[in-house]
């Protein structure tokens, strides 16, 4: 193993662009785990806001992403390289 990615880390240093279908699948999966979250609507809102916020970082100039009509969605990770 060369690296480990931690999701939800406050010092994220790696962004992965995701498609709308990826986000919708994640939201659907969370909604199937009704016993894990007190407020599914709030969790869905958090997931969508986090994807947009990370997408804003991913779409910043100099990151190699071209402007698009659709908002960019992404997930953020702390990437720990082991070698």
Biopython code that builds the backbone (N, CA, C, O; Angstrom):
import numpy as np
from Bio.PDB.StructureBuilder import StructureBuilder

atoms = [
    (1, "UNK", "N", (0.849, -1.162, 0.000)),
    (1, "UNK", "CA", (0.000, 0.000, 0.000)),
    (1, "UNK", "C", (0.902, 1.234, 0.000)),
    (1, "UNK", "O", (1.824, 1.350, 0.808)),
    (2, "UNK", "N", (0.618, 2.142, -0.914)),
    (2, "UNK", "CA", (1.442, 3.345, -1.048)),
    (2, "UNK", "C", (0.858, 4.576, -0.358)),
    (2, "UNK", "O", (1.594, 5.485, 0.027)),
    (3, "UNK", "N", (-0.466, 4.600, -0.204)),
    (3, "UNK", "CA", (-1.087, 5.768, 0.409)),
    (3, "UNK", "C", (-2.434, 5.399, 1.019)),
    (3, "UNK", "O", (-3.036, 4.379, 0.683)),
    (4, "UNK", "N", (-2.888, 6.265, 1.929)),
    (4, "UNK", "CA", (-4.185, 6.107, 2.585)),
    (4, "UNK", "C", (-4.925, 7.433, 2.452)),
    (4, "UNK", "O", (-4.338, 8.498, 2.642)),
    (5, "UNK", "N", (-6.210, 7.365, 2.127)),
    (5, "UNK", "CA", (-7.035, 8.564, 2.021)),
    (5, "UNK", "C", (-8.032, 8.564, 3.169)),
    (5, "UNK", "O", (-8.736, 7.578, 3.386)),
    (6, "UNK", "N", (-8.091, 9.675, 3.910)),
    (6, "UNK", "CA", (-9.031, 9.831, 5.014)),
    (6, "UNK", "C", (-10.098, 10.842, 4.607)),
    (6, "UNK", "O", (-9.785, 11.987, 4.280)),
    (7, "UNK", "N", (-11.345, 10.417, 4.630)),
    (7, "UNK", "CA", (-12.437, 11.330, 4.302)),
    (7, "UNK", "C", (-12.885, 12.057, 5.564)),
    (7, "UNK", "O", (-12.874, 11.485, 6.655)),
    (8, "UNK", "N", (-13.278, 13.317, 5.413)),
    (8, "UNK", "CA", (-13.783, 14.086, 6.542)),
    (8, "UNK", "C", (-12.703, 14.729, 7.388)),
    (8, "UNK", "O", (-12.992, 15.251, 8.465)),
    (9, "UNK", "N", (-11.471, 14.701, 6.925)),
    (9, "UNK", "CA", (-10.359, 15.298, 7.669)),
    (9, "UNK", "C", (-10.411, 16.814, 7.523)),
    (9, "UNK", "O", (-10.694, 17.322, 6.438)),
    (10, "UNK", "N", (-10.144, 17.534, 8.596)),
    (10, "UNK", "CA", (-10.235, 19.003, 8.548)),
    (10, "UNK", "C", (-9.120, 19.637, 7.726)),
    (10, "UNK", "O", (-9.226, 20.803, 7.344)),
    (11, "UNK", "N", (-8.052, 18.892, 7.446)),
    (11, "UNK", "CA", (-6.946, 19.417, 6.641)),
    (11, "UNK", "C", (-6.843, 18.656, 5.324)),
    (11, "UNK", "O", (-5.792, 18.106, 4.995)),
    (12, "UNK", "N", (-7.937, 18.629, 4.579)),
    (12, "UNK", "CA", (-7.961, 17.914, 3.302)),
    (12, "UNK", "C", (-6.897, 18.472, 2.361)),
    (12, "UNK", "O", (-6.700, 19.684, 2.272)),
    (13, "UNK", "N", (-6.217, 17.568, 1.663)),
    (13, "UNK", "CA", (-5.169, 17.978, 0.732)),
    (13, "UNK", "C", (-5.304, 17.305, -0.630)),
    (13, "UNK", "O", (-4.401, 17.396, -1.462)),
    (14, "UNK", "N", (-6.437, 16.624, -0.861)),
    (14, "UNK", "CA", (-6.642, 15.912, -2.122)),
    (14, "UNK", "C", (-8.122, 15.980, -2.488)),
    (14, "UNK", "O", (-8.982, 15.697, -1.654)),
    (15, "UNK", "N", (-8.416, 16.350, -3.715)),
    (15, "UNK", "CA", (-9.794, 16.462, -4.190)),
    (15, "UNK", "C", (-10.024, 15.493, -5.337)),
    (15, "UNK", "O", (-9.164, 15.326, -6.202)),
    (16, "UNK", "N", (-11.188, 14.857, -5.340)),
    (16, "UNK", "CA", (-11.571, 13.945, -6.407)),
    (16, "UNK", "C", (-12.913, 14.417, -6.954)),
    (16, "UNK", "O", (-13.909, 14.461, -6.233)),
    (17, "UNK", "N", (-12.926, 14.769, -8.232)),
    (17, "UNK", "CA", (-14.172, 15.208, -8.844)),
    (17, "UNK", "C", (-15.129, 14.021, -8.951)),
    (17, "UNK", "O", (-14.715, 12.914, -9.295)),
    (18, "UNK", "N", (-16.404, 14.256, -8.656)),
    (18, "UNK", "CA", (-17.425, 13.217, -8.765)),
    (18, "UNK", "C", (-18.532, 13.697, -9.693)),
    (18, "UNK", "O", (-18.738, 14.898, -9.873)),
    (19, "UNK", "N", (-19.222, 12.757, -10.265)),
    (19, "UNK", "CA", (-20.344, 13.065, -11.150)),
    (19, "UNK", "C", (-21.626, 13.185, -10.329)),
    (19, "UNK", "O", (-21.695, 12.709, -9.196)),
    (20, "UNK", "N", (-22.625, 13.817, -10.903)),
    (20, "UNK", "CA", (-23.920, 13.943, -10.233)),
    (20, "UNK", "C", (-24.476, 12.573, -9.873)),
    (20, "UNK", "O", (-25.053, 12.401, -8.800)),
    (21, "UNK", "N", (-24.306, 11.595, -10.763)),
    (21, "UNK", "CA", (-24.809, 10.243, -10.484)),
    (21, "UNK", "C", (-24.114, 9.633, -9.271)),
    (21, "UNK", "O", (-24.734, 8.884, -8.517)),
    (22, "UNK", "N", (-22.832, 9.947, -9.076)),
    (22, "UNK", "CA", (-22.109, 9.459, -7.891)),
    (22, "UNK", "C", (-22.716, 10.040, -6.619)),
    (22, "UNK", "O", (-22.936, 9.323, -5.643)),
    (23, "UNK", "N", (-22.984, 11.338, -6.640)),
    (23, "UNK", "CA", (-23.564, 11.992, -5.467)),
    (23, "UNK", "C", (-24.957, 11.445, -5.180)),
    (23, "UNK", "O", (-25.306, 11.205, -4.024)),
    (24, "UNK", "N", (-25.752, 11.248, -6.228)),
    (24, "UNK", "CA", (-27.103, 10.715, -6.030)),
    (24, "UNK", "C", (-27.048, 9.306, -5.439)),
    (24, "UNK", "O", (-27.873, 8.960, -4.593)),
    (25, "UNK", "N", (-26.089, 8.492, -5.875)),
    (25, "UNK", "CA", (-25.932, 7.141, -5.323)),
    (25, "UNK", "C", (-25.537, 7.206, -3.849)),
    (25, "UNK", "O", (-26.007, 6.406, -3.040)),
    (26, "UNK", "N", (-24.678, 8.154, -3.506)),
    (26, "UNK", "CA", (-24.261, 8.312, -2.108)),
    (26, "UNK", "C", (-25.439, 8.733, -1.234)),
    (26, "UNK", "O", (-25.630, 8.197, -0.142)),
    (27, "UNK", "N", (-26.225, 9.690, -1.714)),
    (27, "UNK", "CA", (-27.400, 10.144, -0.971)),
    (27, "UNK", "C", (-28.385, 8.987, -0.794)),
    (27, "UNK", "O", (-28.930, 8.798, 0.294)),
    (28, "UNK", "N", (-28.614, 8.214, -1.854)),
    (28, "UNK", "CA", (-29.535, 7.073, -1.765)),
    (28, "UNK", "C", (-29.036, 6.046, -0.756)),
    (28, "UNK", "O", (-29.828, 5.483, 0.000)),
    (29, "UNK", "N", (-27.733, 5.800, -0.739)),
    (29, "UNK", "CA", (-27.163, 4.838, 0.214)),
    (29, "UNK", "C", (-27.345, 5.319, 1.649)),
    (29, "UNK", "O", (-27.699, 4.532, 2.527)),
    (30, "UNK", "N", (-27.106, 6.594, 1.889)),
    (30, "UNK", "CA", (-27.285, 7.148, 3.238)),
    (30, "UNK", "C", (-28.744, 7.027, 3.662)),
    (30, "UNK", "O", (-29.035, 6.689, 4.809)),
    (31, "UNK", "N", (-29.652, 7.302, 2.746)),
    (31, "UNK", "CA", (-31.080, 7.242, 3.079)),
    (31, "UNK", "C", (-31.546, 5.817, 3.389)),
    (31, "UNK", "O", (-32.570, 5.637, 4.049)),
    (32, "UNK", "N", (-30.819, 4.813, 2.927)),
    (32, "UNK", "CA", (-31.158, 3.418, 3.252)),
    (32, "UNK", "C", (-30.731, 3.042, 4.670)),
    (32, "UNK", "O", (-31.202, 2.043, 5.213)),
    (33, "UNK", "N", (-29.862, 3.819, 5.261)),
    (33, "UNK", "CA", (-29.355, 3.534, 6.608)),
    (33, "UNK", "C", (-30.061, 4.431, 7.626)),
    (33, "UNK", "O", (-29.433, 5.247, 8.300)),
    (34, "UNK", "N", (-31.362, 4.261, 7.719)),
    (34, "UNK", "CA", (-32.189, 5.153, 8.535)),
    (34, "UNK", "C", (-31.817, 5.128, 10.013)),
    (34, "UNK", "O", (-32.037, 6.114, 10.717)),
    (35, "UNK", "N", (-31.263, 4.033, 10.490)),
    (35, "UNK", "CA", (-30.913, 3.963, 11.916)),
    (35, "UNK", "C", (-29.609, 4.692, 12.236)),
    (35, "UNK", "O", (-29.281, 4.871, 13.409)),
    (36, "UNK", "N", (-28.864, 5.114, 11.222)),
    (36, "UNK", "CA", (-27.552, 5.716, 11.440)),
    (36, "UNK", "C", (-27.587, 7.234, 11.603)),
    (36, "UNK", "O", (-26.634, 7.825, 12.112)),
    (37, "UNK", "N", (-28.671, 7.864, 11.176)),
    (37, "UNK", "CA", (-28.741, 9.324, 11.181)),
    (37, "UNK", "C", (-30.067, 9.781, 11.773)),
    (37, "UNK", "O", (-31.119, 9.237, 11.440)),
    (38, "UNK", "N", (-30.018, 10.766, 12.640)),
    (38, "UNK", "CA", (-31.244, 11.295, 13.261)),
    (38, "UNK", "C", (-32.092, 12.076, 12.268)),
    (38, "UNK", "O", (-33.321, 12.019, 12.313)),
    (39, "UNK", "N", (-31.437, 12.803, 11.372)),
    (39, "UNK", "CA", (-32.151, 13.680, 10.440)),
    (39, "UNK", "C", (-31.605, 13.438, 9.034)),
    (39, "UNK", "O", (-30.587, 14.010, 8.645)),
    (40, "UNK", "N", (-32.293, 12.587, 8.280)),
    (40, "UNK", "CA", (-31.821, 12.238, 6.936)),
    (40, "UNK", "C", (-31.818, 13.434, 5.994)),
    (40, "UNK", "O", (-30.938, 13.545, 5.141)),
    (41, "UNK", "N", (-32.786, 14.326, 6.137)),
    (41, "UNK", "CA", (-32.811, 15.520, 5.282)),
    (41, "UNK", "C", (-31.592, 16.400, 5.545)),
    (41, "UNK", "O", (-30.984, 16.920, 4.609)),
    (42, "UNK", "N", (-31.241, 16.566, 6.808)),
    (42, "UNK", "CA", (-30.060, 17.365, 7.153)),
    (42, "UNK", "C", (-28.791, 16.702, 6.630)),
    (42, "UNK", "O", (-27.893, 17.387, 6.141)),
    (43, "UNK", "N", (-28.705, 15.373, 6.727)),
    (43, "UNK", "CA", (-27.522, 14.670, 6.226)),
    (43, "UNK", "C", (-27.421, 14.811, 4.714)),
    (43, "UNK", "O", (-26.333, 15.021, 4.179)),
    (44, "UNK", "N", (-28.543, 14.696, 4.029)),
    (44, "UNK", "CA", (-28.529, 14.887, 2.581)),
    (44, "UNK", "C", (-28.057, 16.299, 2.238)),
    (44, "UNK", "O", (-27.239, 16.480, 1.336)),
    (45, "UNK", "N", (-28.568, 17.289, 2.951)),
    (45, "UNK", "CA", (-28.133, 18.665, 2.717)),
    (45, "UNK", "C", (-26.644, 18.830, 2.940)),
    (45, "UNK", "O", (-25.963, 19.502, 2.167)),
    (46, "UNK", "N", (-26.137, 18.211, 4.006)),
    (46, "UNK", "CA", (-24.702, 18.276, 4.299)),
    (46, "UNK", "C", (-23.893, 17.655, 3.161)),
    (46, "UNK", "O", (-22.900, 18.235, 2.722)),
    (47, "UNK", "N", (-24.308, 16.481, 2.681)),
    (47, "UNK", "CA", (-23.575, 15.811, 1.601)),
    (47, "UNK", "C", (-23.537, 16.676, 0.343)),
    (47, "UNK", "O", (-22.499, 16.792, -0.309)),
    (48, "UNK", "N", (-24.663, 17.274, 0.011)),
    (48, "UNK", "CA", (-24.726, 18.115, -1.191)),
    (48, "UNK", "C", (-23.881, 19.386, -1.032)),
    (48, "UNK", "O", (-23.162, 19.778, -1.951)),
    (49, "UNK", "N", (-23.973, 20.018, 0.126)),
    (49, "UNK", "CA", (-23.173, 21.225, 0.374)),
    (49, "UNK", "C", (-21.681, 20.909, 0.369)),
    (49, "UNK", "O", (-20.886, 21.673, -0.178)),
    (50, "UNK", "N", (-21.303, 19.795, 0.971)),
    (50, "UNK", "CA", (-19.888, 19.412, 1.011)),
    (50, "UNK", "C", (-19.365, 19.129, -0.392)),
    (50, "UNK", "O", (-18.236, 19.499, -0.716)),
    (51, "UNK", "N", (-20.170, 18.477, -1.229)),
    (51, "UNK", "CA", (-19.753, 18.182, -2.604)),
    (51, "UNK", "C", (-19.583, 19.465, -3.411)),
    (51, "UNK", "O", (-18.651, 19.585, -4.208)),
    (52, "UNK", "N", (-20.481, 20.421, -3.204)),
    (52, "UNK", "CA", (-20.354, 21.709, -3.899)),
    (52, "UNK", "C", (-19.145, 22.498, -3.404)),
    (52, "UNK", "O", (-18.428, 23.102, -4.201)),
    (53, "UNK", "N", (-18.918, 22.494, -2.093)),
    (53, "UNK", "CA", (-17.775, 23.223, -1.531)),
    (53, "UNK", "C", (-16.463, 22.638, -2.035)),
    (53, "UNK", "O", (-15.564, 23.381, -2.428)),
    (54, "UNK", "N", (-16.346, 21.320, -2.026)),
    (54, "UNK", "CA", (-15.122, 20.684, -2.530)),
    (54, "UNK", "C", (-14.995, 20.916, -4.030)),
    (54, "UNK", "O", (-13.891, 21.094, -4.544)),
    (55, "UNK", "N", (-16.130, 20.913, -4.735)),
    (55, "UNK", "CA", (-16.110, 21.179, -6.169)),
    (55, "UNK", "C", (-15.637, 22.585, -6.482)),
    (55, "UNK", "O", (-14.954, 22.801, -7.483)),
    (56, "UNK", "N", (-15.993, 23.542, -5.639)),
    (56, "UNK", "CA", (-15.518, 24.916, -5.812)),
    (56, "UNK", "C", (-14.000, 24.958, -5.720)),
    (56, "UNK", "O", (-13.347, 25.660, -6.492)),
    (57, "UNK", "N", (-13.439, 24.210, -4.780)),
    (57, "UNK", "CA", (-11.978, 24.132, -4.648)),
    (57, "UNK", "C", (-11.367, 23.444, -5.868)),
    (57, "UNK", "O", (-10.333, 23.879, -6.375)),
    (58, "UNK", "N", (-12.005, 22.372, -6.338)),
    (58, "UNK", "CA", (-11.478, 21.611, -7.476)),
    (58, "UNK", "C", (-11.508, 22.425, -8.761)),
    (58, "UNK", "O", (-10.668, 22.224, -9.638)),
    (59, "UNK", "N", (-12.465, 23.342, -8.884)),
    (59, "UNK", "CA", (-12.633, 24.115, -10.114)),
    (59, "UNK", "C", (-11.853, 25.420, -10.118)),
    (59, "UNK", "O", (-11.941, 26.181, -11.082)),
    (60, "UNK", "N", (-11.097, 25.695, -9.070)),
    (60, "UNK", "CA", (-10.332, 26.942, -9.015)),
    (60, "UNK", "C", (-9.315, 26.997, -10.150)),
    (60, "UNK", "O", (-8.790, 25.965, -10.566)),
    (61, "UNK", "N", (-9.037, 28.197, -10.651)),
    (61, "UNK", "CA", (-8.039, 28.341, -11.711)),
    (61, "UNK", "C", (-6.709, 27.708, -11.305)),
    (61, "UNK", "O", (-6.283, 27.785, -10.153)),
    (62, "UNK", "N", (-6.081, 27.090, -12.278)),
    (62, "UNK", "CA", (-4.796, 26.455, -12.007)),
    (62, "UNK", "C", (-4.911, 25.003, -11.585)),
    (62, "UNK", "O", (-3.897, 24.331, -11.394)),
    (63, "UNK", "N", (-6.124, 24.513, -11.438)),
    (63, "UNK", "CA", (-6.304, 23.110, -11.045)),
    (63, "UNK", "C", (-6.632, 22.238, -12.252)),
    (63, "UNK", "O", (-6.905, 21.048, -12.091)),
    (64, "UNK", "N", (-6.612, 22.806, -13.459)),
    (64, "UNK", "CA", (-6.803, 22.011, -14.663)),
    (64, "UNK", "C", (-8.250, 21.710, -15.018)),
    (64, "UNK", "O", (-8.505, 20.839, -15.850)),
    (65, "UNK", "N", (-9.190, 22.396, -14.419)),
    (65, "UNK", "CA", (-10.599, 22.148, -14.721)),
    (65, "UNK", "C", (-11.140, 23.314, -15.530)),
    (65, "UNK", "O", (-10.937, 24.475, -15.174)),
    (66, "UNK", "N", (-11.834, 22.998, -16.627)),
    (66, "UNK", "CA", (-12.405, 24.051, -17.458)),
    (66, "UNK", "C", (-13.778, 24.439, -16.933)),
    (66, "UNK", "O", (-14.471, 23.630, -16.316)),
    (67, "UNK", "N", (-14.162, 25.675, -17.181)),
    (67, "UNK", "CA", (-15.477, 26.157, -16.762)),
    (67, "UNK", "C", (-16.565, 25.332, -17.448)),
    (67, "UNK", "O", (-16.405, 24.921, -18.598)),
    (68, "UNK", "N", (-17.652, 25.094, -16.752)),
    (68, "UNK", "CA", (-18.769, 24.333, -17.300)),
    (68, "UNK", "C", (-20.076, 24.971, -16.844)),
    (68, "UNK", "O", (-20.107, 25.757, -15.897)),
    (69, "UNK", "N", (-21.156, 24.612, -17.541)),
    (69, "UNK", "CA", (-22.474, 25.113, -17.155)),
    (69, "UNK", "C", (-22.937, 24.489, -15.847)),
    (69, "UNK", "O", (-23.651, 25.128, -15.074)),
    (70, "UNK", "N", (-22.543, 23.264, -15.594)),
    (70, "UNK", "CA", (-22.928, 22.552, -14.379)),
    (70, "UNK", "C", (-21.923, 22.841, -13.271)),
    (70, "UNK", "O", (-20.733, 23.009, -13.542)),
    (71, "UNK", "N", (-22.387, 22.901, -12.034)),
    (71, "UNK", "CA", (-21.422, 23.069, -10.934)),
    (71, "UNK", "C", (-20.531, 21.836, -10.829)),
    (71, "UNK", "O", (-20.959, 20.720, -11.123)),
    (72, "UNK", "N", (-19.313, 22.047, -10.414)),
    (72, "UNK", "CA", (-18.383, 20.945, -10.213)),
    (72, "UNK", "C", (-18.650, 20.356, -8.832)),
    (72, "UNK", "O", (-18.802, 21.087, -7.853)),
    (73, "UNK", "N", (-18.704, 19.034, -8.765)),
    (73, "UNK", "CA", (-18.872, 18.324, -7.501)),
    (73, "UNK", "C", (-17.597, 17.552, -7.219)),
    (73, "UNK", "O", (-16.966, 17.035, -8.141)),
    (74, "UNK", "N", (-17.216, 17.471, -5.960)),
    (74, "UNK", "CA", (-16.004, 16.732, -5.603)),
    (74, "UNK", "C", (-16.112, 16.233, -4.172)),
    (74, "UNK", "O", (-16.990, 16.642, -3.412)),
    (75, "UNK", "N", (-15.197, 15.342, -3.827)),
    (75, "UNK", "CA", (-15.044, 14.894, -2.443)),
    (75, "UNK", "C", (-13.625, 15.227, -2.019)),
    (75, "UNK", "O", (-12.691, 15.151, -2.818)),
    (76, "UNK", "N", (-13.472, 15.595, -0.761)),
    (76, "UNK", "CA", (-12.149, 15.972, -0.260)),
    (76, "UNK", "C", (-11.632, 14.904, 0.697)),
    (76, "UNK", "O", (-12.390, 14.278, 1.438)),
    (77, "UNK", "N", (-10.317, 14.719, 0.655)),
    (77, "UNK", "CA", (-9.652, 13.709, 1.470)),
    (77, "UNK", "C", (-8.343, 14.263, 2.013)),
    (77, "UNK", "O", (-7.771, 15.192, 1.442)),
    (78, "UNK", "N", (-7.875, 13.697, 3.105)),
    (78, "UNK", "CA", (-6.496, 13.888, 3.522)),
    (78, "UNK", "C", (-5.748, 12.688, 2.971)),
    (78, "UNK", "O", (-6.032, 11.547, 3.338)),
    (79, "UNK", "N", (-4.797, 12.945, 2.097)),
    (79, "UNK", "CA", (-4.028, 11.885, 1.446)),
    (79, "UNK", "C", (-2.695, 11.751, 2.154)),
    (79, "UNK", "O", (-1.900, 12.691, 2.190)),
    (80, "UNK", "N", (-2.459, 10.584, 2.713)),
    (80, "UNK", "CA", (-1.231, 10.291, 3.452)),
    (80, "UNK", "C", (-0.393, 9.328, 2.622)),
    (80, "UNK", "O", (-0.760, 8.165, 2.454)),
    (81, "UNK", "N", (0.726, 9.811, 2.108)),
    (81, "UNK", "CA", (1.627, 8.990, 1.300)),
    (81, "UNK", "C", (2.583, 8.270, 2.238)),
    (81, "UNK", "O", (3.205, 8.893, 3.099)),
    (82, "UNK", "N", (2.699, 6.953, 2.070)),
    (82, "UNK", "CA", (3.428, 6.125, 3.025)),
    (82, "UNK", "C", (4.890, 5.878, 2.686)),
    (82, "UNK", "O", (5.626, 5.394, 3.546)),
    (83, "UNK", "N", (5.336, 6.179, 1.509)),
    (83, "UNK", "CA", (6.744, 5.866, 1.202)),
    (83, "UNK", "C", (7.616, 7.039, 1.298)),
    (83, "UNK", "O", (8.821, 6.933, 1.070)),
]
sb = StructureBuilder()
sb.init_structure("model")
sb.init_model(0)
sb.init_chain("A")
sb.init_seg("    ")
for serial, (resi, resn, name, xyz) in enumerate(atoms, 1):
    if name == "N":
        sb.init_residue(resn, " ", resi, " ")
    sb.init_atom(name, np.array(xyz, "f"), 0.0, 1.0, " ", f" {name:<3s}", serial, name[0])
structure = sb.get_structure()
